[in-house]
Amino acid sequence: MNEQNPTPSPATPAPEYRSWREQRRAERWARREARWQRHAGHRTGWFAGAILIMVGLVLLLEQMNIPFLTNWWALFILIPAFWAYFAAWENYQEAGRWTGRAAGSLTVGMLLTIFMLIFLFNIAVGLFWPAVLILGGLALLGIALLPE
């Protein structure tokens, strides 16, 4: 624009008429897309490698007649637990702060890890159910109080 001609010049960009919610949503999607592009090749490679190493070590110990754990199958419960921990970390990194979504993923990972330990070491489940219920209730309260 100039003083003599009040119409905008073609070089002047048109203002965007987005609401703040639409802007936040677009920024969030842009961050997610950038994160997916950044981690596209690394998302499953390291995880699958770690699982193969763990299973191989357990089977090697069994073949060498080294007493290991009788319930070694419970280690497979760690697979979804690690995915939950990974999701919690990604949610925390994306938001830059602790959110309800990150806390929910972390809670699922912790509960799965507790169940894996109970099965792996043949711990009496009756001793831990009240503690698991209390921890689950505290986690739900914490998640409800955190921002989305």
Steps between C-alpha positions, in 0.01 A plus 500: 500500500607853448356832615347593165343159424328335803466162328755235596777432254533149352818444702313544830389159630135459586433460873401155614160475658557189710371465849754428770367145529552436131852642526583279798355197322703574187819549706437175688450307176814655355701389807355148481578474132855621557546249783367213288731597216797528736439158658364318195793261457584459868154428637506119496860404423649544844193358672491185289875455549469527879218244504699254288805537726288444811328190360832365371666538841213322677507210252881478517491478881240223478706303247810527720298354792559814703205540734319812401145596572218252460256769390725667244198544272398790726784701345278541193275724710784750478436551128180706544649654815796635301263634235307680776823649641601610151159663444526681834843635407378615158196673652722673753744611229220624276329710765818609677332432834329223692147447362215263573572302186865448598401405854244252369756328279750490785237350733418223252870421462552485876197276557612260227850491651355423844290216356803363317701495825214328685481224237875473448591446864182311606406764755173445682256721313282546807770713659524744212140550385421762766824685419432486125146633555627784719774592252252483211260732685777745578610493137145571380473793739832636380401462136170677562678796659759542222422702187421309184 
